[in-house]
Structures are given as structure tokens and as C-alpha cells.
Amino acid sequence: MYFPYRYILIFFLILTLYSCAHVISKDLRKVVDPTITFQQILKNPNAYLGKTVLWGGEIIETILQKDGSSEIEVFQRPLGVRGEPKLTATSEGRFLVHDVRYLDPYLYHRGKKITVAGEIIGQKIKFLGEMEYRYPLVSAKQIYLWPESYYYPYHYFYDPWWYYPRWWWRFGIYYHYHH
């Protein structure tokens, strides 16, 4: 009987390529200038007005504006290959994202990972504690909110032999360890 192994191989190849796809559209990524760093824009956001950036990080706070738009404060993190913020990497600062849509703070909550492609529209000075902090302000063109990943801090060991009666252990390797 002929089994189409090549179809299975093609399926897994497509699945692998799809899982490596970037979350921001290719058209927006083409416009981004990779030579401009976050630190350069952080020092003088007004010098980069109109430049398109691709940034990500963790949401600190989402504030709804009176006009129905949203402002998201983001703790910047470097992005991985797919555009996912690397939580193990150090941050270079914070930035603000302005979106004309209503973004529910319940979904866009503190600690959620986000990737944003947008245009630098200036800066906004807000208090961070007792000091004034200059935030680069990005007008969002595309936002990707990463699904929550759950981390189990404890190692749960599953031992199927544990559920059998003790007499069964004599026939397995557990006889030497438990007697």
C-alpha cells in the first residue's frame, strides 16, 4: 500500500514556516528603519517625527481618553524573530502608544506582552514617580497583543508506577528503590 509520506512532510513544513511568521505585516516591516535604535529616539523623539518603528514590551497601563482613543504605556523589551518581546532581556526605557480605537483595559492589562508598529508623532512628558520622564509617542498602525502564557514554577513529577499496588513493583525497576 502506498502511503503519501511526502504530503505529511509538506504539511509539517508548512506548519513550521507558519509558526515562524512575524506578527506584524510585511508591508509595515519594510517601512521600518532598523538602523534607528530605541535609545536614539528616547533621547530626542522630535528628531524622528514621521519615522516608522517596530517596538514591543510589557504593558504598564492602558488609559482611555475622553475622545474614545487609547493610550498604552509600555515597558520596552527587545523583539525576537517573530516579533515577540523577550522578557529575559533588559529594557531600554518606556514609550507610549496612541491608538484611535477603544482598547479595553481589561484585555490590554498590566504585564501583557505587546508588539506595536507605528509612527513617531512626538513626545509626552509625564511623571514617573517624582521625576519627569520623556516618553516617545507612537501612533499605532498595527498592534499585536500576545496570548498569555502560563508558567508553572514547580516541577510536577508524574510517576505512573506510583498508582499500581506495591506487589506490582517487584516486577519493575521500582522493586530495588522502594524496598
C-alpha positions in Angstrom: 0.0 0.0 0.0 1.3 3.4 -0.9 1.3 6.0 1.9 1.9 9.6 0.9 4.8 10.4 3.2 5.6 13.5 1.1 2.2 15.0 1.9 2.9 14.6 5.6 6.3 16.2 5.2 4.8 19.1 3.2 2.2 19.6 5.9 4.8 19.8 8.7 7.0 22.1 6.6 4.1 24.5 6.1 3.2 24.3 9.8 6.8 25.1 10.7 7.0 28.0 8.4 3.7 29.3 9.6 4.8 29.1 13.2 7.8 31.3 12.4 5.8 34.0 10.7 6.1 37.5 12.0 3.1 39.0 13.7 3.4 42.4 12.0 2.6 42.7 8.3 5.4 42.6 5.8 4.4 46.0 4.3 4.9 47.7 7.7 8.1 45.9 8.4 9.5 47.2 5.0 9.0 50.8 6.1 10.8 50.4 9.5 14.3 51.7 9.5 16.3 49.1 11.5 19.3 51.5 11.9 17.4 53.8 14.3 17.7 52.5 17.9 15.3 52.9 20.7 17.9 54.9 22.7 18.3 57.4 19.8 14.6 58.1 19.7 14.4 58.2 23.5 17.0 61.0 23.7 15.2 63.1 21.1 11.9 61.9 19.8 11.1 65.1 17.9 14.1 64.5 15.6 12.5 61.3 14.3 9.0 62.5 13.7 7.2 60.5 10.9 9.6 57.5 11.2 8.0 54.1 11.5 9.2 51.9 14.3 8.6 48.3 15.4 8.7 48.0 19.2 7.4 45.8 21.9 7.4 45.1 25.6 5.1 44.7 28.5 2.0 46.9 29.1 2.2 49.0 32.2 -1.1 50.8 31.9 -3.9 51.5 29.4 -5.7 54.8 29.8 -8.8 55.6 27.9 -9.0 59.2 26.6 -12.1 61.4 26.5 -12.3 61.2 22.7 -12.6 57.4 22.7 -8.9 56.8 21.9 -6.5 54.8 24.0 -3.0 55.4 25.3 -0.9 52.5 26.4 2.3 52.9 28.5 4.7 50.1 27.5 7.9 48.9 29.2 10.2 48.4 26.2 11.8 45.0 25.6 13.8 43.8 22.5 11.9 41.7 20.0 12.6 38.2 18.9 12.4 36.7 15.4 8.6 36.6 15.3 8.3 40.0 17.0 7.6 38.7 20.5 9.1 40.7 23.3 12.0 38.9 25.1 11.1 39.1 28.7 14.6 37.9 29.7 16.3 40.8 28.0 16.9 44.2 29.6 14.7 47.2 28.8 15.9 50.5 27.4 13.0 52.5 28.8 9.3 53.2 28.2 7.2 54.5 25.4 3.6 55.5 24.8 1.3 54.1 22.1 -1.6 56.2 20.9 -4.5 54.3 19.2 -7.6 56.0 17.8 -9.6 52.9 18.8 -11.1 52.0 22.1 -8.8 49.3 23.6 -10.3 47.7 26.6 -8.0 47.9 29.7 -9.3 44.5 30.8 -7.6 43.0 27.7 -4.7 45.4 27.5 -3.7 45.0 31.1 -0.5 45.3 33.1 2.1 42.6 32.3 0.6 41.6 28.9 3.1 41.4 26.1 2.5 43.7 23.1 4.2 44.4 19.7 3.5 47.7 18.0 4.3 49.1 14.6 3.6 52.8 14.3 4.8 56.2 13.5 6.7 58.5 15.9 4.4 61.6 16.5 6.4 63.3 19.1 6.9 63.0 22.9 4.9 63.3 26.0 6.3 64.3 29.4 4.7 62.5 32.3 5.7 61.9 35.9 7.4 58.6 36.7 7.4 58.6 40.4 8.6 62.1 41.3 10.7 62.7 38.2 9.6 63.9 34.8 10.1 61.3 32.1 10.1 61.9 28.4 8.1 59.2 26.6 8.4 58.7 22.8 4.8 58.8 21.5 3.9 56.3 18.8 0.8 56.4 16.7 -0.2 52.8 16.3 -0.7 51.4 12.8 -0.7 47.8 13.9 -0.8 46.2 17.4 -0.4 42.6 18.3 -1.4 41.5 21.8 0.3 38.3 22.7 -1.7 35.5 24.3 -1.0 34.8 27.9 1.5 32.0 28.6 1.2 30.2 31.8 4.3 29.4 33.8 4.3 26.6 36.4 7.0 27.3 38.8 7.1 23.8 40.3 8.3 20.7 38.6 5.4 18.2 38.8 6.7 14.7 38.6 4.3 12.1 37.1 5.2 8.5 38.0 2.7 6.1 36.5 4.1 3.2 38.7 3.0 5.0 41.9 -0.7 4.2 41.2 -0.2 0.4 41.0 -0.3 -1.8 44.1 3.1 -2.4 45.8 3.2 -6.1 44.7 3.4 -4.9 41.1 6.7 -3.0 41.8 8.6 -6.3 42.2 8.3 -6.8 38.5 9.6 -3.4 37.6 12.7 -1.3 38.4 10.9 0.2 41.5 11.4 -3.0 43.5 15.0 -2.0 44.1 14.2 1.6 45.1 11.2 1.2 47.3 12.0 -1.9 49.3 
